[in-house]
Amino acid sequence: MRRPQAHLTALGGLIALAAALGIGRFVYTPILPSMMQALGLSQTAAGMIASANFLGYLLGALLAASPKLPGSRRAWLLGSLVLSAGSTSAMGGVSTTAPFLLLRFVGGGASAVVLVLASALVLGSLAEAQRPGLSALHFAGVGIGVVVSAILVAVLQCAGQPWQSLWVANGIVALLAAFAAAPLMRQGQAPVQLARQSPAQPIDSGLLRLIIAYGLFGFGYVITATFIVTMVRGTPEIRALEPVIWIVFGLSAAPSVAIWTSVAARLGVPAAFALASVVEACGVVASVAWPSEIGLFLAAMLVGGTFMGLTALGLIRARSLASGNPRRTLALMTAAFGLGQIIGPGFAGAVSDRFGGFAAPSLVAVAALLIAAALVSERRILVLRAEQ
């Protein structure tokens, strides 16, 4: 693959992730306050709708990772981009909980298929072109999609548009992005080598700790990522920040993979994962302990600036610890992360309705992130103590 083509492939991956994840998966957060106000949705119902999306994400990721997936991977990728856009627009055509749950479930599955297959196609093509550094451009798509959707929601809200129009408009933008990504997402010329199935190996303690930490991270980030805009609307002194806070979140996410992989190159992946978990925990604390302009901006920057970096670092570390076929290890990581995401929003919504705020569930999320940091860095700490 020629170098210009490598850039185009990475650009195609960026557009695909922006459409299916930045918009399709995360646009729920800036639209949620308007939906809750117009429909009288409880925090519990809002959390369950978010959890349905993450359940779809879990199943979609496992489907995309299956070696028995029939047909062309590129066809699955492009079809999932269209399905993600369609389910996003369709959210504007319903108004009750059951169809919300179904559409967000379908959208979550589609976004996961796009993430897994687009990443496999792009990273494989970049490896063939000997341009692995362009992977940061690919993963920046999530943050860029968040920024685009946040700006679009803010503009439409300022124009007095109802929540239904916000969904439809974002779905149309995601569909246009899918058409833009399609010609750029080309398979490389190198033949795909299928990994020979090897007997399942026992999971060693280091990998088990990482899997548990990855699940705790999924739980720890998702409460703030789902409800941060709702927190802003619920605080009269800073309600004017609502159109801005999600843009800050996306701008912080865009370069996060490049930043945290650079940190990992200096400190090692376990130390970088632990450090990013602590930084993210500080952001979650700021979202509830410092309900001011500075506190919410800090929360958006710290959580937005770590969640994609932690996602990448976790998978990098898992591949290094995997014995035999890494597919099983990555599936376990995906399952743990997915379970954490599924539990988080429903738990936060129910506790918020019970206690009248997000402080209690957010502090549980902080504890989860700190435990994740300790689990991943435990071996390093023990070695340092032994040397002393």
C-alpha positions as CSV (number, residue, x, y, z in Angstrom):
1,M,0.0,0.0,0.0
2,R,1.3,3.4,-1.0
3,R,1.7,6.0,1.8
4,P,-1.0,8.3,0.6
5,Q,-3.4,5.3,0.5
6,A,-2.4,4.5,4.2
7,H,-3.5,8.0,5.1
8,L,-6.8,7.6,3.2
9,T,-7.5,4.3,5.0
10,A,-6.9,5.8,8.4
11,L,-9.1,8.7,7.4
12,G,-11.8,6.2,6.4
13,G,-11.5,4.6,9.8
14,L,-11.7,8.0,11.5
15,I,-15.0,8.8,9.6
16,A,-16.4,5.3,10.4
17,L,-15.7,5.6,14.2
18,A,-17.0,9.2,14.2
19,A,-20.3,8.1,12.7
20,A,-21.0,4.8,14.6
21,L,-19.4,5.7,18.0
22,G,-19.0,9.4,18.3
23,I,-22.5,10.0,17.0
24,G,-24.4,6.7,17.0
25,R,-23.2,5.6,20.4
26,F,-22.5,8.7,22.4
27,V,-25.1,11.3,21.0
28,Y,-27.5,10.0,23.6
29,T,-25.7,12.0,26.3
30,P,-26.3,15.5,24.9
31,I,-29.9,14.7,23.8
32,L,-30.9,13.0,27.1
33,P,-31.7,16.1,29.2
34,S,-34.2,17.3,26.5
35,M,-35.8,13.9,26.3
36,M,-36.1,13.6,30.1
37,Q,-37.7,17.0,30.3
38,A,-40.2,16.5,27.4
39,L,-41.2,12.9,28.2
40,G,-40.9,12.9,32.0
41,L,-38.3,10.1,31.9
42,S,-36.9,9.1,35.3
43,Q,-33.2,8.6,35.9
44,T,-33.9,4.9,36.2
45,A,-35.5,4.7,32.7
46,A,-32.7,6.9,31.2
47,G,-30.1,4.5,32.7
48,M,-31.9,1.4,31.4
49,I,-32.0,2.9,27.9
50,A,-28.3,3.5,28.1
51,S,-27.7,0.0,29.4
52,A,-29.6,-1.5,26.5
53,N,-27.2,0.2,24.1
54,F,-24.2,-1.2,26.0
55,L,-25.8,-4.7,26.0
56,G,-26.1,-4.4,22.2
57,Y,-22.5,-3.3,22.1
58,L,-21.3,-6.3,24.0
59,L,-23.2,-8.8,21.8
60,G,-22.1,-6.9,18.6
61,A,-18.5,-7.0,19.6
62,L,-18.6,-10.7,20.3
63,L,-20.4,-11.3,16.9
64,A,-17.8,-9.3,15.0
65,A,-14.9,-11.1,16.7
66,S,-16.4,-14.5,15.8
67,P,-14.4,-16.6,13.3
68,K,-17.7,-18.0,12.0
69,L,-19.1,-14.6,10.9
70,P,-20.4,-15.3,7.4
71,G,-19.8,-13.2,4.3
72,S,-17.5,-10.3,3.7
73,R,-16.2,-8.4,6.7
74,R,-16.3,-5.2,4.7
75,A,-20.0,-5.8,3.8
76,W,-20.7,-6.2,7.5
77,L,-18.9,-3.0,8.3
78,L,-20.7,-0.9,5.8
79,G,-24.1,-2.5,6.6
80,S,-23.5,-1.7,10.3
81,L,-22.6,1.9,9.5
82,V,-26.0,2.3,7.8
83,L,-27.8,0.4,10.6
84,S,-26.2,2.6,13.2
85,A,-27.3,5.8,11.3
86,G,-30.8,4.4,10.8
87,S,-31.4,3.4,14.4
88,T,-30.2,6.9,15.4
89,S,-32.7,8.7,13.2
90,A,-35.5,6.3,14.2
91,M,-35.1,7.4,17.9
92,G,-36.8,10.6,16.8
93,G,-39.9,8.7,15.6
94,V,-40.8,7.0,18.9
95,S,-41.7,8.3,22.4
96,T,-42.0,5.3,24.7
97,T,-39.5,3.2,26.6
98,A,-39.8,-0.1,24.8
99,P,-38.9,1.1,21.3
100,F,-36.2,3.3,22.9
101,L,-34.7,0.1,24.4
102,L,-34.9,-1.8,21.1
103,L,-33.4,1.0,19.0
104,R,-30.5,1.7,21.4
105,F,-29.8,-2.1,21.6
106,V,-29.6,-2.3,17.8
107,G,-27.5,0.8,17.6
108,G,-25.1,-0.5,20.2
109,G,-24.6,-3.8,18.3
110,A,-24.0,-1.9,15.1
111,S,-21.5,0.5,16.7
112,A,-19.5,-2.4,18.1
113,V,-19.4,-4.3,14.8
114,V,-18.1,-1.1,13.2
115,L,-15.4,-0.6,15.9
116,V,-14.1,-4.2,15.7
117,L,-14.2,-4.6,11.9
118,A,-13.0,-1.1,11.0
119,S,-10.1,-1.4,13.5
120,A,-9.2,-4.8,12.1
121,L,-9.3,-3.5,8.5
122,V,-7.5,-0.2,9.2
123,L,-4.8,-1.6,11.5
124,G,-4.1,-4.5,9.2
125,S,-3.7,-2.1,6.2
126,L,-1.5,0.2,8.2
127,A,0.7,-2.7,9.3
128,E,1.0,-3.8,5.7
129,A,2.0,-0.2,4.7
130,Q,4.4,-0.1,7.7
131,R,2.6,3.0,9.0
132,P,1.3,1.9,12.5
133,G,1.6,5.4,13.8
134,L,-1.5,6.4,11.8
135,S,-3.6,4.3,14.1
136,A,-4.0,7.4,16.4
137,L,-5.7,9.1,13.5
138,H,-8.2,6.2,13.2
139,F,-9.1,6.2,16.9
140,A,-9.4,10.0,17.0
141,G,-12.7,9.5,15.1
142,V,-14.6,8.8,18.4
143,G,-13.8,12.2,19.9
144,I,-14.3,14.0,16.6
145,G,-17.8,12.4,16.2
146,V,-18.6,13.5,19.8
147,V,-17.6,17.1,18.9
148,V,-19.7,17.1,15.6
149,S,-22.8,15.7,17.4
150,A,-22.4,18.1,20.3
151,I,-22.2,21.1,18.0
152,L,-25.1,19.9,15.9
153,V,-27.3,19.4,19.0
154,A,-26.3,22.8,20.4
155,V,-27.2,24.6,17.1
156,L,-30.5,22.9,16.8
157,Q,-31.4,23.5,20.4
158,C,-30.6,27.2,20.0
159,A,-32.9,27.2,17.0
160,G,-35.7,25.8,19.2
161,Q,-35.9,22.4,17.7
162,P,-37.4,19.5,19.7
163,W,-35.5,16.5,20.9
164,Q,-36.9,14.4,18.0
165,S,-35.2,16.6,15.5
166,L,-31.8,16.2,17.3
167,W,-32.0,12.4,16.7
168,V,-33.0,12.7,13.1
169,A,-30.4,15.3,12.2
170,N,-27.6,13.3,13.8
171,G,-28.8,10.1,12.0
172,I,-28.6,11.9,8.7
173,V,-25.1,13.2,9.4
174,A,-24.0,9.7,10.4
175,L,-25.5,8.3,7.2
176,L,-23.6,10.9,5.1
177,A,-20.4,9.9,7.0
178,A,-21.0,6.3,6.2
179,F,-21.2,7.0,2.4
180,A,-18.0,9.1,2.8
181,A,-16.2,6.3,4.6
182,A,-17.2,3.5,2.2
183,P,-14.7,4.2,-0.7
184,L,-11.9,4.8,1.7
185,M,-12.3,1.5,3.6
186,R,-10.4,-0.9,1.3
187,Q,-8.9,-4.2,2.2
188,G,-5.1,-4.4,1.9
189,Q,-3.6,-6.7,-0.7
190,A,-1.9,-9.1,1.7
191,P,-3.8,-12.3,2.2
192,V,-5.5,-12.8,5.5
193,Q,-3.9,-15.6,7.5
194,L,-6.3,-17.4,9.7
195,A,-4.9,-18.2,13.1
196,R,-4.8,-21.9,13.9
197,Q,-7.0,-22.8,16.8
198,S,-4.9,-23.8,19.8
199,P,-6.1,-25.5,22.9
200,A,-7.4,-23.0,25.5
201,Q,-4.8,-22.2,28.1
202,P,-5.5,-21.5,31.7
203,I,-5.7,-17.7,32.5
204,D,-2.8,-16.6,34.6
205,S,-3.2,-14.3,37.6
206,G,-1.9,-11.2,35.7
207,L,-4.3,-11.6,32.9
208,L,-7.2,-12.3,35.3
209,R,-6.4,-9.1,37.2
210,L,-6.4,-7.2,33.9
211,I,-9.8,-8.6,32.8
212,I,-11.3,-7.6,36.2
213,A,-9.7,-4.2,36.0
214,Y,-11.1,-3.7,32.4
215,G,-14.6,-4.5,33.6
216,L,-14.2,-2.1,36.5
217,F,-13.0,0.6,34.1
218,G,-16.1,0.0,31.9
219,F,-18.3,0.6,35.0
220,G,-16.2,3.5,36.2
221,Y,-16.2,5.7,33.2
222,V,-19.7,5.1,31.8
223,I,-21.7,6.8,34.6
224,T,-20.1,10.2,34.0
225,A,-20.0,9.7,30.2
226,T,-23.7,9.0,30.2
227,F,-25.0,11.6,32.7
228,I,-22.5,14.5,32.7
229,V,-24.7,16.8,30.5
230,T,-27.7,15.8,32.7
231,M,-25.6,16.9,35.7
232,V,-25.0,20.3,34.1
233,R,-28.7,20.8,33.4
234,G,-29.6,19.9,37.0
235,T,-27.3,22.6,38.4
236,P,-28.8,26.0,37.8
237,E,-25.6,28.0,38.3
238,I,-23.9,26.2,35.4
239,R,-26.8,25.3,33.2
240,A,-25.5,27.6,30.5
241,L,-22.6,25.2,30.0
242,E,-24.8,22.4,28.7
243,P,-24.0,23.1,24.9
244,V,-20.3,23.3,25.7
245,I,-19.5,20.5,28.1
246,W,-19.9,17.7,25.6
247,I,-17.8,19.5,23.1
248,V,-15.0,19.7,25.7
249,F,-15.4,15.9,26.3
250,G,-15.0,15.1,22.6
251,L,-12.1,17.5,22.1
252,S,-10.3,15.8,25.0
253,A,-11.1,12.3,23.6
254,A,-9.7,12.9,20.1
255,P,-6.0,12.9,20.9
256,S,-6.2,10.6,24.0
257,V,-5.0,7.4,22.3
258,A,-1.9,9.1,20.9
259,I,-1.2,10.7,24.3
260,W,-1.6,7.6,26.4
261,T,0.2,5.2,24.1
262,S,3.1,7.8,24.3
263,V,2.9,7.6,28.1
264,A,3.0,3.8,27.9
265,A,6.1,3.9,25.7
266,R,7.9,5.7,28.5
267,L,6.4,4.1,31.6
268,G,5.2,0.7,30.4
269,V,1.6,-0.2,29.6
270,P,0.6,-1.4,33.2
271,A,1.8,1.9,34.8
272,A,0.2,4.0,32.1
273,F,-3.1,2.1,32.5
274,A,-3.0,2.6,36.3
275,L,-2.1,6.3,35.9
276,A,-4.9,6.9,33.4
277,S,-7.4,5.1,35.8
278,V,-6.4,7.4,38.6
279,V,-6.7,10.5,36.4
280,E,-10.1,9.3,35.3
281,A,-11.2,8.8,38.9
282,C,-10.2,12.4,39.6
283,G,-12.5,13.5,36.8
284,V,-15.4,11.5,38.1
285,V,-14.9,13.0,41.6
286,A,-14.8,16.5,40.1
287,S,-18.2,15.9,38.4
288,V,-20.0,15.6,41.7
289,A,-17.7,17.1,44.4
290,W,-17.1,20.4,42.5
291,P,-20.5,21.4,40.8
292,S,-19.1,24.5,39.2
293,E,-17.8,25.6,35.9
294,I,-14.2,24.6,36.7
295,G,-15.3,21.3,38.2
296,L,-17.5,20.2,35.2
297,F,-14.9,21.3,32.7
298,L,-12.3,19.4,34.6
299,A,-14.5,16.3,34.7
300,A,-15.1,16.5,30.9
301,M,-11.4,16.9,30.2
302,L,-10.2,14.1,32.5
303,V,-12.8,11.5,31.7
304,G,-13.0,12.4,28.0
305,G,-9.2,12.4,27.8
306,T,-8.8,8.9,29.3
307,F,-11.6,6.6,28.3
308,M,-10.4,5.9,24.8
309,G,-6.8,5.7,26.0
310,L,-7.7,3.2,28.6
311,T,-9.6,1.2,26.1
312,A,-6.5,1.0,23.8
313,L,-4.1,0.3,26.6
314,G,-6.2,-2.5,28.0
315,L,-6.3,-4.3,24.7
316,I,-2.6,-3.8,24.1
317,R,-1.8,-5.3,27.4
318,A,-4.2,-8.2,26.9
319,R,-2.5,-9.2,23.6
320,S,0.9,-9.2,25.3
321,L,-0.4,-11.5,28.1
322,A,-2.5,-13.8,25.9
323,S,-1.3,-17.4,25.5
324,G,-2.2,-19.2,22.4
325,N,-4.9,-17.6,20.2
326,P,-5.5,-14.0,21.4
327,R,-9.1,-14.0,20.1
328,R,-10.3,-15.8,23.3
329,T,-8.5,-13.2,25.5
330,L,-9.9,-10.3,23.6
331,A,-13.4,-11.8,23.8
332,L,-13.0,-12.1,27.6
333,M,-11.8,-8.4,27.8
334,T,-14.8,-7.3,25.7
335,A,-17.2,-9.3,27.8
336,A,-15.8,-7.8,31.1
337,F,-15.9,-4.2,29.7
338,G,-19.4,-4.7,28.3
339,L,-20.7,-6.0,31.6
340,G,-19.3,-3.0,33.4
341,Q,-20.9,-0.6,30.9
342,I,-24.3,-2.4,31.1
343,I,-24.4,-2.3,34.9
344,G,-23.2,1.3,35.3
345,P,-26.0,3.5,33.8
346,G,-28.9,1.4,35.2
347,F,-27.2,1.4,38.7
348,A,-26.6,5.1,38.5
349,G,-30.1,5.9,37.4
350,A,-31.8,3.8,40.1
351,V,-29.5,5.2,42.9
352,S,-30.0,8.8,41.6
353,D,-33.8,8.4,41.7
354,R,-33.5,7.0,45.3
355,F,-31.0,9.6,46.7
356,G,-31.6,12.6,44.5
357,G,-28.3,13.0,42.8
358,F,-25.3,11.3,41.1
359,A,-22.9,11.6,44.0
360,A,-23.3,8.1,45.5
361,P,-23.0,6.2,42.2
362,S,-20.1,8.4,41.1
363,L,-18.2,7.6,44.2
364,V,-18.8,3.9,43.6
365,A,-17.4,4.5,40.1
366,V,-14.3,6.2,41.6
367,A,-13.7,3.2,43.9
368,A,-14.0,0.9,40.8
369,L,-11.4,2.9,38.9
370,L,-9.0,3.0,41.9
371,I,-9.3,-0.8,42.3
372,A,-8.7,-1.2,38.6
373,A,-5.4,0.8,39.0
374,A,-4.3,-1.3,41.9
375,L,-5.1,-4.6,40.2
376,V,-3.0,-3.7,37.1
377,S,-0.1,-2.2,39.0
378,E,0.0,-4.7,41.8
379,R,2.8,-6.8,40.4
380,R,5.0,-3.7,39.8
381,I,4.3,-2.5,43.4
382,L,5.3,-5.9,44.7
383,V,8.5,-5.9,42.7
384,L,9.5,-2.4,43.9
385,R,8.8,-3.5,47.5
386,A,11.0,-6.6,47.1
387,E,13.8,-4.5,45.7
388,Q,13.6,-2.1,48.6
